[in-house]
Amino acid sequence: MQPSRFTHSVQASCPTMILSLCLLHGCDSPPRQQAKPAPVPPAEAPDLFRVKLETSKGDVVIEVHKEWAPRGARRFYDLVTSGFYDGARFYRVVRNYIAQFGFKGDPKTDSLWQLSYIADDPVKQSNKKGFVSFAQLGPATRTTQVFINLRDNKDLDKSHFAPFGQVVEGMDVAGKLTFSYGDLPPRGGGPDPKQIALQGNRYLESKFPRLDYIVKATVQPAP
């Protein structure tokens, strides 16, 4: 049993393109368009930073080390600073194994990230208790799914789960997250990832109301 981004594959749908027609009256030539400002590149993730997860059970603080897994650390930084994890449910919590989150809960937003894969990082740290890694389905399939190891899971190292951070505060909180629904189907009675992707938090709130969740995730400087 390993952490995975999805139990079922979800077919991504392409958004409908809407074309706008501009009607020009009394003009011999189209009006000059204002130059658009160049897009601002995303801020580079610091070499060392902390992320505070304000959860429904209390605060969990993850210290992220870019040198451990540079690609994973940068993706986590981008997701947190964009507010992606705000409102995310801990939808897969297996007692004495892992606590996993990574669906925004808004199908439109989740679909934008679904195929935004990042390349693998070499495994430099072990999946020990309290260490944090991205879930995956295989090589180069990491997107938004993250799990906290609730015990030493060193067997995950050989499957290329590369820790990028470690819980430095609130490990007791992580251990109290609701696990009453069990693992994902078919192993347990937990949420179906396919339905989460299709319906978002509406599905989780209706069928699994006791799931804990992230109220807000924020980046903090390392001490």
Biotite code that builds the C-alpha atoms (Angstrom):
import biotite.structure as struc

atoms = struc.array([
    struc.Atom([0.000, 0.000, 0.000], chain_id="A", res_id=1, res_name="MET", atom_name="CA", element="C"),
    struc.Atom([1.579, 3.258, -1.077], chain_id="A", res_id=2, res_name="GLN", atom_name="CA", element="C"),
    struc.Atom([0.552, 6.904, -1.249], chain_id="A", res_id=3, res_name="PRO", atom_name="CA", element="C"),
    struc.Atom([-0.874, 7.709, -4.672], chain_id="A", res_id=4, res_name="SER", atom_name="CA", element="C"),
    struc.Atom([-2.120, 10.850, -6.354], chain_id="A", res_id=5, res_name="ARG", atom_name="CA", element="C"),
    struc.Atom([-5.286, 9.172, -7.608], chain_id="A", res_id=6, res_name="PHE", atom_name="CA", element="C"),
    struc.Atom([-6.761, 5.734, -7.165], chain_id="A", res_id=7, res_name="THR", atom_name="CA", element="C"),
    struc.Atom([-8.689, 6.179, -10.400], chain_id="A", res_id=8, res_name="HIS", atom_name="CA", element="C"),
    struc.Atom([-7.612, 8.169, -13.433], chain_id="A", res_id=9, res_name="SER", atom_name="CA", element="C"),
    struc.Atom([-9.786, 11.144, -14.188], chain_id="A", res_id=10, res_name="VAL", atom_name="CA", element="C"),
    struc.Atom([-10.307, 12.289, -17.732], chain_id="A", res_id=11, res_name="GLN", atom_name="CA", element="C"),
    struc.Atom([-9.406, 15.981, -17.969], chain_id="A", res_id=12, res_name="ALA", atom_name="CA", element="C"),
    struc.Atom([-11.804, 18.042, -20.029], chain_id="A", res_id=13, res_name="SER", atom_name="CA", element="C"),
    struc.Atom([-10.734, 20.878, -22.257], chain_id="A", res_id=14, res_name="CYS", atom_name="CA", element="C"),
    struc.Atom([-12.437, 24.212, -21.535], chain_id="A", res_id=15, res_name="PRO", atom_name="CA", element="C"),
    struc.Atom([-14.665, 25.639, -24.245], chain_id="A", res_id=16, res_name="THR", atom_name="CA", element="C"),
    struc.Atom([-13.064, 28.472, -26.154], chain_id="A", res_id=17, res_name="MET", atom_name="CA", element="C"),
    struc.Atom([-15.263, 31.566, -26.305], chain_id="A", res_id=18, res_name="ILE", atom_name="CA", element="C"),
    struc.Atom([-14.593, 33.991, -29.166], chain_id="A", res_id=19, res_name="LEU", atom_name="CA", element="C"),
    struc.Atom([-15.504, 37.650, -28.739], chain_id="A", res_id=20, res_name="SER", atom_name="CA", element="C"),
    struc.Atom([-16.319, 39.771, -31.813], chain_id="A", res_id=21, res_name="LEU", atom_name="CA", element="C"),
    struc.Atom([-15.481, 43.474, -31.590], chain_id="A", res_id=22, res_name="CYS", atom_name="CA", element="C"),
    struc.Atom([-17.587, 45.687, -33.891], chain_id="A", res_id=23, res_name="LEU", atom_name="CA", element="C"),
    struc.Atom([-15.858, 48.872, -34.986], chain_id="A", res_id=24, res_name="LEU", atom_name="CA", element="C"),
    struc.Atom([-18.020, 51.850, -35.952], chain_id="A", res_id=25, res_name="HIS", atom_name="CA", element="C"),
    struc.Atom([-16.680, 54.864, -37.807], chain_id="A", res_id=26, res_name="GLY", atom_name="CA", element="C"),
    struc.Atom([-13.050, 53.672, -37.691], chain_id="A", res_id=27, res_name="CYS", atom_name="CA", element="C"),
    struc.Atom([-10.787, 53.235, -40.667], chain_id="A", res_id=28, res_name="ASP", atom_name="CA", element="C"),
    struc.Atom([-8.396, 51.078, -38.656], chain_id="A", res_id=29, res_name="SER", atom_name="CA", element="C"),
    struc.Atom([-8.606, 49.115, -35.435], chain_id="A", res_id=30, res_name="PRO", atom_name="CA", element="C"),
    struc.Atom([-7.828, 51.124, -32.308], chain_id="A", res_id=31, res_name="PRO", atom_name="CA", element="C"),
    struc.Atom([-4.385, 50.726, -30.876], chain_id="A", res_id=32, res_name="ARG", atom_name="CA", element="C"),
    struc.Atom([-4.358, 48.204, -28.074], chain_id="A", res_id=33, res_name="GLN", atom_name="CA", element="C"),
    struc.Atom([-2.610, 49.071, -24.872], chain_id="A", res_id=34, res_name="GLN", atom_name="CA", element="C"),
    struc.Atom([0.503, 47.069, -24.241], chain_id="A", res_id=35, res_name="ALA", atom_name="CA", element="C"),
    struc.Atom([-0.001, 44.462, -21.563], chain_id="A", res_id=36, res_name="LYS", atom_name="CA", element="C"),
    struc.Atom([2.515, 44.389, -18.740], chain_id="A", res_id=37, res_name="PRO", atom_name="CA", element="C"),
    struc.Atom([4.899, 41.484, -18.792], chain_id="A", res_id=38, res_name="ALA", atom_name="CA", element="C"),
    struc.Atom([3.813, 38.669, -16.474], chain_id="A", res_id=39, res_name="PRO", atom_name="CA", element="C"),
    struc.Atom([5.538, 38.682, -13.129], chain_id="A", res_id=40, res_name="VAL", atom_name="CA", element="C"),
    struc.Atom([7.510, 35.465, -12.680], chain_id="A", res_id=41, res_name="PRO", atom_name="CA", element="C"),
    struc.Atom([6.700, 33.516, -9.526], chain_id="A", res_id=42, res_name="PRO", atom_name="CA", element="C"),
    struc.Atom([8.940, 34.191, -6.569], chain_id="A", res_id=43, res_name="ALA", atom_name="CA", element="C"),
    struc.Atom([11.726, 31.692, -6.135], chain_id="A", res_id=44, res_name="GLU", atom_name="CA", element="C"),
    struc.Atom([11.334, 29.426, -3.120], chain_id="A", res_id=45, res_name="ALA", atom_name="CA", element="C"),
    struc.Atom([13.853, 30.132, -0.353], chain_id="A", res_id=46, res_name="PRO", atom_name="CA", element="C"),
    struc.Atom([16.450, 27.487, 0.403], chain_id="A", res_id=47, res_name="ASP", atom_name="CA", element="C"),
    struc.Atom([14.861, 27.002, 3.814], chain_id="A", res_id=48, res_name="LEU", atom_name="CA", element="C"),
    struc.Atom([11.359, 28.034, 4.850], chain_id="A", res_id=49, res_name="PHE", atom_name="CA", element="C"),
    struc.Atom([8.445, 26.923, 6.975], chain_id="A", res_id=50, res_name="ARG", atom_name="CA", element="C"),
    struc.Atom([4.792, 26.370, 6.131], chain_id="A", res_id=51, res_name="VAL", atom_name="CA", element="C"),
    struc.Atom([2.176, 26.711, 8.815], chain_id="A", res_id=52, res_name="LYS", atom_name="CA", element="C"),
    struc.Atom([-0.931, 24.620, 8.282], chain_id="A", res_id=53, res_name="LEU", atom_name="CA", element="C"),
    struc.Atom([-3.778, 25.948, 10.381], chain_id="A", res_id=54, res_name="GLU", atom_name="CA", element="C"),
    struc.Atom([-5.979, 22.873, 10.589], chain_id="A", res_id=55, res_name="THR", atom_name="CA", element="C"),
    struc.Atom([-9.305, 22.030, 12.168], chain_id="A", res_id=56, res_name="SER", atom_name="CA", element="C"),
    struc.Atom([-7.370, 20.157, 14.881], chain_id="A", res_id=57, res_name="LYS", atom_name="CA", element="C"),
    struc.Atom([-4.617, 22.724, 15.478], chain_id="A", res_id=58, res_name="GLY", atom_name="CA", element="C"),
    struc.Atom([-1.437, 23.973, 13.839], chain_id="A", res_id=59, res_name="ASP", atom_name="CA", element="C"),
    struc.Atom([1.120, 21.868, 11.989], chain_id="A", res_id=60, res_name="VAL", atom_name="CA", element="C"),
    struc.Atom([4.412, 23.485, 10.958], chain_id="A", res_id=61, res_name="VAL", atom_name="CA", element="C"),
    struc.Atom([6.489, 21.939, 8.165], chain_id="A", res_id=62, res_name="ILE", atom_name="CA", element="C"),
    struc.Atom([10.096, 22.995, 7.649], chain_id="A", res_id=63, res_name="GLU", atom_name="CA", element="C"),
    struc.Atom([11.037, 22.711, 3.980], chain_id="A", res_id=64, res_name="VAL", atom_name="CA", element="C"),
    struc.Atom([14.606, 22.112, 2.814], chain_id="A", res_id=65, res_name="HIS", atom_name="CA", element="C"),
    struc.Atom([15.094, 22.821, -0.863], chain_id="A", res_id=66, res_name="LYS", atom_name="CA", element="C"),
    struc.Atom([18.356, 20.878, -0.908], chain_id="A", res_id=67, res_name="GLU", atom_name="CA", element="C"),
    struc.Atom([16.473, 17.695, 0.032], chain_id="A", res_id=68, res_name="TRP", atom_name="CA", element="C"),
    struc.Atom([14.175, 17.778, -3.008], chain_id="A", res_id=69, res_name="ALA", atom_name="CA", element="C"),
    struc.Atom([14.467, 21.018, -5.052], chain_id="A", res_id=70, res_name="PRO", atom_name="CA", element="C"),
    struc.Atom([11.567, 20.393, -7.436], chain_id="A", res_id=71, res_name="ARG", atom_name="CA", element="C"),
    struc.Atom([9.212, 19.235, -4.715], chain_id="A", res_id=72, res_name="GLY", atom_name="CA", element="C"),
    struc.Atom([10.111, 22.175, -2.466], chain_id="A", res_id=73, res_name="ALA", atom_name="CA", element="C"),
    struc.Atom([9.468, 24.677, -5.254], chain_id="A", res_id=74, res_name="ARG", atom_name="CA", element="C"),
    struc.Atom([6.123, 23.127, -6.170], chain_id="A", res_id=75, res_name="ARG", atom_name="CA", element="C"),
    struc.Atom([5.016, 23.108, -2.524], chain_id="A", res_id=76, res_name="PHE", atom_name="CA", element="C"),
    struc.Atom([6.048, 26.764, -2.182], chain_id="A", res_id=77, res_name="TYR", atom_name="CA", element="C"),
    struc.Atom([4.082, 27.737, -5.307], chain_id="A", res_id=78, res_name="ASP", atom_name="CA", element="C"),
    struc.Atom([0.971, 25.885, -4.144], chain_id="A", res_id=79, res_name="LEU", atom_name="CA", element="C"),
    struc.Atom([1.032, 27.374, -0.653], chain_id="A", res_id=80, res_name="VAL", atom_name="CA", element="C"),
    struc.Atom([1.672, 30.960, -1.797], chain_id="A", res_id=81, res_name="THR", atom_name="CA", element="C"),
    struc.Atom([-1.165, 30.698, -4.329], chain_id="A", res_id=82, res_name="SER", atom_name="CA", element="C"),
    struc.Atom([-3.600, 29.604, -1.598], chain_id="A", res_id=83, res_name="GLY", atom_name="CA", element="C"),
    struc.Atom([-4.160, 26.223, -3.199], chain_id="A", res_id=84, res_name="PHE", atom_name="CA", element="C"),
    struc.Atom([-4.272, 24.268, 0.065], chain_id="A", res_id=85, res_name="TYR", atom_name="CA", element="C"),
    struc.Atom([-6.684, 26.599, 1.866], chain_id="A", res_id=86, res_name="ASP", atom_name="CA", element="C"),
    struc.Atom([-9.800, 24.521, 2.526], chain_id="A", res_id=87, res_name="GLY", atom_name="CA", element="C"),
    struc.Atom([-8.152, 21.245, 1.473], chain_id="A", res_id=88, res_name="ALA", atom_name="CA", element="C"),
    struc.Atom([-9.324, 18.121, 3.300], chain_id="A", res_id=89, res_name="ARG", atom_name="CA", element="C"),
    struc.Atom([-7.104, 15.433, 4.777], chain_id="A", res_id=90, res_name="PHE", atom_name="CA", element="C"),
    struc.Atom([-9.001, 12.977, 2.631], chain_id="A", res_id=91, res_name="TYR", atom_name="CA", element="C"),
    struc.Atom([-6.751, 9.965, 3.205], chain_id="A", res_id=92, res_name="ARG", atom_name="CA", element="C"),
    struc.Atom([-5.689, 9.356, 6.788], chain_id="A", res_id=93, res_name="VAL", atom_name="CA", element="C"),
    struc.Atom([-4.576, 5.834, 7.630], chain_id="A", res_id=94, res_name="VAL", atom_name="CA", element="C"),
    struc.Atom([-3.843, 5.351, 11.293], chain_id="A", res_id=95, res_name="ARG", atom_name="CA", element="C"),
    struc.Atom([-0.161, 4.903, 12.058], chain_id="A", res_id=96, res_name="ASN", atom_name="CA", element="C"),
    struc.Atom([0.725, 5.232, 8.364], chain_id="A", res_id=97, res_name="TYR", atom_name="CA", element="C"),
    struc.Atom([0.097, 8.525, 6.512], chain_id="A", res_id=98, res_name="ILE", atom_name="CA", element="C"),
    struc.Atom([-2.061, 11.661, 6.424], chain_id="A", res_id=99, res_name="ALA", atom_name="CA", element="C"),
    struc.Atom([-2.590, 12.816, 2.841], chain_id="A", res_id=100, res_name="GLN", atom_name="CA", element="C"),
    struc.Atom([-4.030, 15.998, 1.351], chain_id="A", res_id=101, res_name="PHE", atom_name="CA", element="C"),
    struc.Atom([-3.808, 17.758, -1.995], chain_id="A", res_id=102, res_name="GLY", atom_name="CA", element="C"),
    struc.Atom([-7.214, 18.409, -3.539], chain_id="A", res_id=103, res_name="PHE", atom_name="CA", element="C"),
    struc.Atom([-8.207, 22.069, -3.474], chain_id="A", res_id=104, res_name="LYS", atom_name="CA", element="C"),
    struc.Atom([-11.830, 20.973, -3.370], chain_id="A", res_id=105, res_name="GLY", atom_name="CA", element="C"),
    struc.Atom([-12.753, 23.123, -6.372], chain_id="A", res_id=106, res_name="ASP", atom_name="CA", element="C"),
    struc.Atom([-12.951, 20.923, -9.490], chain_id="A", res_id=107, res_name="PRO", atom_name="CA", element="C"),
    struc.Atom([-12.006, 23.746, -11.860], chain_id="A", res_id=108, res_name="LYS", atom_name="CA", element="C"),
    struc.Atom([-8.855, 24.575, -9.933], chain_id="A", res_id=109, res_name="THR", atom_name="CA", element="C"),
    struc.Atom([-7.924, 20.946, -9.381], chain_id="A", res_id=110, res_name="ASP", atom_name="CA", element="C"),
    struc.Atom([-8.277, 20.186, -13.087], chain_id="A", res_id=111, res_name="SER", atom_name="CA", element="C"),
    struc.Atom([-5.761, 22.910, -13.944], chain_id="A", res_id=112, res_name="LEU", atom_name="CA", element="C"),
    struc.Atom([-3.112, 21.164, -11.865], chain_id="A", res_id=113, res_name="TRP", atom_name="CA", element="C"),
    struc.Atom([-4.034, 17.588, -12.718], chain_id="A", res_id=114, res_name="GLN", atom_name="CA", element="C"),
    struc.Atom([-1.497, 17.185, -15.504], chain_id="A", res_id=115, res_name="LEU", atom_name="CA", element="C"),
    struc.Atom([1.028, 19.730, -14.264], chain_id="A", res_id=116, res_name="SER", atom_name="CA", element="C"),
    struc.Atom([3.647, 17.121, -13.461], chain_id="A", res_id=117, res_name="TYR", atom_name="CA", element="C"),
    struc.Atom([7.067, 17.831, -12.027], chain_id="A", res_id=118, res_name="ILE", atom_name="CA", element="C"),
    struc.Atom([10.145, 15.733, -12.652], chain_id="A", res_id=119, res_name="ALA", atom_name="CA", element="C"),
    struc.Atom([11.384, 13.425, -9.932], chain_id="A", res_id=120, res_name="ASP", atom_name="CA", element="C"),
    struc.Atom([13.858, 14.360, -7.237], chain_id="A", res_id=121, res_name="ASP", atom_name="CA", element="C"),
    struc.Atom([16.455, 11.882, -6.005], chain_id="A", res_id=122, res_name="PRO", atom_name="CA", element="C"),
    struc.Atom([15.629, 10.499, -2.572], chain_id="A", res_id=123, res_name="VAL", atom_name="CA", element="C"),
    struc.Atom([18.080, 12.159, -0.172], chain_id="A", res_id=124, res_name="LYS", atom_name="CA", element="C"),
    struc.Atom([16.079, 11.760, 3.049], chain_id="A", res_id=125, res_name="GLN", atom_name="CA", element="C"),
    struc.Atom([14.156, 8.783, 4.366], chain_id="A", res_id=126, res_name="SER", atom_name="CA", element="C"),
    struc.Atom([10.388, 8.694, 4.856], chain_id="A", res_id=127, res_name="ASN", atom_name="CA", element="C"),
    struc.Atom([10.680, 8.673, 8.611], chain_id="A", res_id=128, res_name="LYS", atom_name="CA", element="C"),
    struc.Atom([7.937, 9.716, 11.001], chain_id="A", res_id=129, res_name="LYS", atom_name="CA", element="C"),
    struc.Atom([7.149, 13.383, 10.512], chain_id="A", res_id=130, res_name="GLY", atom_name="CA", element="C"),
    struc.Atom([8.785, 13.686, 7.091], chain_id="A", res_id=131, res_name="PHE", atom_name="CA", element="C"),
    struc.Atom([6.691, 15.056, 4.229], chain_id="A", res_id=132, res_name="VAL", atom_name="CA", element="C"),
    struc.Atom([6.682, 13.894, 0.586], chain_id="A", res_id=133, res_name="SER", atom_name="CA", element="C"),
    struc.Atom([4.679, 14.281, -2.597], chain_id="A", res_id=134, res_name="PHE", atom_name="CA", element="C"),
    struc.Atom([2.499, 11.346, -3.552], chain_id="A", res_id=135, res_name="ALA", atom_name="CA", element="C"),
    struc.Atom([2.830, 9.890, -7.032], chain_id="A", res_id=136, res_name="GLN", atom_name="CA", element="C"),
    struc.Atom([1.596, 7.214, -9.417], chain_id="A", res_id=137, res_name="LEU", atom_name="CA", element="C"),
    struc.Atom([5.000, 6.482, -10.905], chain_id="A", res_id=138, res_name="GLY", atom_name="CA", element="C"),
    struc.Atom([7.971, 8.316, -12.394], chain_id="A", res_id=139, res_name="PRO", atom_name="CA", element="C"),
    struc.Atom([7.409, 12.055, -13.021], chain_id="A", res_id=140, res_name="ALA", atom_name="CA", element="C"),
    struc.Atom([3.763, 12.122, -11.873], chain_id="A", res_id=141, res_name="THR", atom_name="CA", element="C"),
    struc.Atom([3.914, 14.452, -8.856], chain_id="A", res_id=142, res_name="ARG", atom_name="CA", element="C"),
    struc.Atom([1.417, 17.324, -8.913], chain_id="A", res_id=143, res_name="THR", atom_name="CA", element="C"),
    struc.Atom([-0.334, 18.535, -5.722], chain_id="A", res_id=144, res_name="THR", atom_name="CA", element="C"),
    struc.Atom([-0.804, 15.500, -3.460], chain_id="A", res_id=145, res_name="GLN", atom_name="CA", element="C"),
    struc.Atom([1.269, 15.548, -0.262], chain_id="A", res_id=146, res_name="VAL", atom_name="CA", element="C"),
    struc.Atom([1.459, 13.179, 2.685], chain_id="A", res_id=147, res_name="PHE", atom_name="CA", element="C"),
    struc.Atom([2.846, 13.304, 6.205], chain_id="A", res_id=148, res_name="ILE", atom_name="CA", element="C"),
    struc.Atom([4.432, 10.096, 7.426], chain_id="A", res_id=149, res_name="ASN", atom_name="CA", element="C"),
    struc.Atom([2.783, 9.123, 10.716], chain_id="A", res_id=150, res_name="LEU", atom_name="CA", element="C"),
    struc.Atom([5.408, 6.435, 11.320], chain_id="A", res_id=151, res_name="ARG", atom_name="CA", element="C"),
    struc.Atom([8.731, 5.371, 9.839], chain_id="A", res_id=152, res_name="ASP", atom_name="CA", element="C"),
    struc.Atom([7.914, 4.315, 6.264], chain_id="A", res_id=153, res_name="ASN", atom_name="CA", element="C"),
    struc.Atom([11.405, 3.661, 5.002], chain_id="A", res_id=154, res_name="LYS", atom_name="CA", element="C"),
    struc.Atom([10.069, 1.130, 2.514], chain_id="A", res_id=155, res_name="ASP", atom_name="CA", element="C"),
    struc.Atom([8.734, 4.094, 0.507], chain_id="A", res_id=156, res_name="LEU", atom_name="CA", element="C"),
    struc.Atom([12.274, 5.303, -0.166], chain_id="A", res_id=157, res_name="ASP", atom_name="CA", element="C"),
    struc.Atom([12.889, 2.620, -2.772], chain_id="A", res_id=158, res_name="LYS", atom_name="CA", element="C"),
    struc.Atom([9.704, 3.680, -4.602], chain_id="A", res_id=159, res_name="SER", atom_name="CA", element="C"),
    struc.Atom([11.160, 7.167, -5.127], chain_id="A", res_id=160, res_name="HIS", atom_name="CA", element="C"),
    struc.Atom([9.022, 9.114, -2.656], chain_id="A", res_id=161, res_name="PHE", atom_name="CA", element="C"),
    struc.Atom([11.403, 11.999, -1.939], chain_id="A", res_id=162, res_name="ALA", atom_name="CA", element="C"),
    struc.Atom([10.843, 13.929, 1.327], chain_id="A", res_id=163, res_name="PRO", atom_name="CA", element="C"),
    struc.Atom([11.139, 17.693, 0.942], chain_id="A", res_id=164, res_name="PHE", atom_name="CA", element="C"),
    struc.Atom([10.286, 18.718, 4.497], chain_id="A", res_id=165, res_name="GLY", atom_name="CA", element="C"),
    struc.Atom([9.701, 17.681, 8.072], chain_id="A", res_id=166, res_name="GLN", atom_name="CA", element="C"),
    struc.Atom([7.051, 18.491, 10.658], chain_id="A", res_id=167, res_name="VAL", atom_name="CA", element="C"),
    struc.Atom([8.809, 20.522, 13.350], chain_id="A", res_id=168, res_name="VAL", atom_name="CA", element="C"),
    struc.Atom([5.708, 21.550, 15.308], chain_id="A", res_id=169, res_name="GLU", atom_name="CA", element="C"),
    struc.Atom([2.333, 19.871, 15.708], chain_id="A", res_id=170, res_name="GLY", atom_name="CA", element="C"),
    struc.Atom([3.174, 16.231, 15.077], chain_id="A", res_id=171, res_name="MET", atom_name="CA", element="C"),
    struc.Atom([0.737, 15.439, 17.866], chain_id="A", res_id=172, res_name="ASP", atom_name="CA", element="C"),
    struc.Atom([-1.930, 17.307, 15.885], chain_id="A", res_id=173, res_name="VAL", atom_name="CA", element="C"),
    struc.Atom([-1.148, 15.282, 12.755], chain_id="A", res_id=174, res_name="ALA", atom_name="CA", element="C"),
    struc.Atom([-1.594, 12.120, 14.797], chain_id="A", res_id=175, res_name="GLY", atom_name="CA", element="C"),
    struc.Atom([-5.097, 13.206, 15.838], chain_id="A", res_id=176, res_name="LYS", atom_name="CA", element="C"),
    struc.Atom([-6.479, 13.821, 12.343], chain_id="A", res_id=177, res_name="LEU", atom_name="CA", element="C"),
    struc.Atom([-9.677, 11.901, 11.669], chain_id="A", res_id=178, res_name="THR", atom_name="CA", element="C"),
    struc.Atom([-8.953, 8.391, 10.415], chain_id="A", res_id=179, res_name="PHE", atom_name="CA", element="C"),
    struc.Atom([-12.383, 6.880, 11.080], chain_id="A", res_id=180, res_name="SER", atom_name="CA", element="C"),
    struc.Atom([-13.213, 6.391, 7.388], chain_id="A", res_id=181, res_name="TYR", atom_name="CA", element="C"),
    struc.Atom([-10.201, 4.206, 6.704], chain_id="A", res_id=182, res_name="GLY", atom_name="CA", element="C"),
    struc.Atom([-8.168, 4.005, 3.515], chain_id="A", res_id=183, res_name="ASP", atom_name="CA", element="C"),
    struc.Atom([-9.410, 4.805, 0.032], chain_id="A", res_id=184, res_name="LEU", atom_name="CA", element="C"),
    struc.Atom([-11.563, 2.289, -1.846], chain_id="A", res_id=185, res_name="PRO", atom_name="CA", element="C"),
    struc.Atom([-11.268, -0.614, -2.379], chain_id="A", res_id=186, res_name="PRO", atom_name="CA", element="C"),
    struc.Atom([-9.033, -1.045, 0.698], chain_id="A", res_id=187, res_name="ARG", atom_name="CA", element="C"),
    struc.Atom([-11.307, 0.967, 2.951], chain_id="A", res_id=188, res_name="GLY", atom_name="CA", element="C"),
    struc.Atom([-14.431, 3.086, 3.159], chain_id="A", res_id=189, res_name="GLY", atom_name="CA", element="C"),
    struc.Atom([-12.755, 6.441, 2.581], chain_id="A", res_id=190, res_name="GLY", atom_name="CA", element="C"),
    struc.Atom([-13.447, 8.971, -0.173], chain_id="A", res_id=191, res_name="PRO", atom_name="CA", element="C"),
    struc.Atom([-13.212, 8.079, -3.847], chain_id="A", res_id=192, res_name="ASP", atom_name="CA", element="C"),
    struc.Atom([-10.552, 10.367, -5.428], chain_id="A", res_id=193, res_name="PRO", atom_name="CA", element="C"),
    struc.Atom([-12.439, 10.314, -8.721], chain_id="A", res_id=194, res_name="LYS", atom_name="CA", element="C"),
    struc.Atom([-15.488, 11.821, -7.040], chain_id="A", res_id=195, res_name="GLN", atom_name="CA", element="C"),
    struc.Atom([-13.346, 14.386, -5.220], chain_id="A", res_id=196, res_name="ILE", atom_name="CA", element="C"),
    struc.Atom([-11.944, 15.502, -8.567], chain_id="A", res_id=197, res_name="ALA", atom_name="CA", element="C"),
    struc.Atom([-15.415, 15.700, -10.105], chain_id="A", res_id=198, res_name="LEU", atom_name="CA", element="C"),
    struc.Atom([-17.399, 17.199, -7.215], chain_id="A", res_id=199, res_name="GLN", atom_name="CA", element="C"),
    struc.Atom([-14.819, 18.735, -4.896], chain_id="A", res_id=200, res_name="GLY", atom_name="CA", element="C"),
    struc.Atom([-15.548, 19.563, -1.277], chain_id="A", res_id=201, res_name="ASN", atom_name="CA", element="C"),
    struc.Atom([-19.285, 19.305, -1.921], chain_id="A", res_id=202, res_name="ARG", atom_name="CA", element="C"),
    struc.Atom([-18.838, 15.540, -2.149], chain_id="A", res_id=203, res_name="TYR", atom_name="CA", element="C"),
    struc.Atom([-16.578, 15.369, 0.908], chain_id="A", res_id=204, res_name="LEU", atom_name="CA", element="C"),
    struc.Atom([-18.797, 17.553, 3.078], chain_id="A", res_id=205, res_name="GLU", atom_name="CA", element="C"),
    struc.Atom([-21.842, 15.482, 2.148], chain_id="A", res_id=206, res_name="SER", atom_name="CA", element="C"),
    struc.Atom([-20.406, 11.978, 2.440], chain_id="A", res_id=207, res_name="LYS", atom_name="CA", element="C"),
    struc.Atom([-17.460, 12.430, 4.827], chain_id="A", res_id=208, res_name="PHE", atom_name="CA", element="C"),
    struc.Atom([-18.325, 15.355, 7.103], chain_id="A", res_id=209, res_name="PRO", atom_name="CA", element="C"),
    struc.Atom([-15.855, 14.425, 9.856], chain_id="A", res_id=210, res_name="ARG", atom_name="CA", element="C"),
    struc.Atom([-12.758, 14.860, 7.720], chain_id="A", res_id=211, res_name="LEU", atom_name="CA", element="C"),
    struc.Atom([-10.286, 17.368, 9.103], chain_id="A", res_id=212, res_name="ASP", atom_name="CA", element="C"),
    struc.Atom([-9.105, 20.142, 6.845], chain_id="A", res_id=213, res_name="TYR", atom_name="CA", element="C"),
    struc.Atom([-6.619, 22.965, 6.342], chain_id="A", res_id=214, res_name="ILE", atom_name="CA", element="C"),
    struc.Atom([-8.122, 26.332, 7.217], chain_id="A", res_id=215, res_name="VAL", atom_name="CA", element="C"),
    struc.Atom([-5.144, 28.239, 5.837], chain_id="A", res_id=216, res_name="LYS", atom_name="CA", element="C"),
    struc.Atom([-1.583, 27.493, 4.746], chain_id="A", res_id=217, res_name="ALA", atom_name="CA", element="C"),
    struc.Atom([1.040, 30.235, 4.929], chain_id="A", res_id=218, res_name="THR", atom_name="CA", element="C"),
    struc.Atom([4.760, 30.494, 4.268], chain_id="A", res_id=219, res_name="VAL", atom_name="CA", element="C"),
    struc.Atom([6.878, 31.676, 7.185], chain_id="A", res_id=220, res_name="GLN", atom_name="CA", element="C"),
    struc.Atom([10.592, 32.414, 7.338], chain_id="A", res_id=221, res_name="PRO", atom_name="CA", element="C"),
    struc.Atom([12.746, 29.780, 8.988], chain_id="A", res_id=222, res_name="ALA", atom_name="CA", element="C"),
    struc.Atom([14.040, 30.842, 12.426], chain_id="A", res_id=223, res_name="PRO", atom_name="CA", element="C"),
])
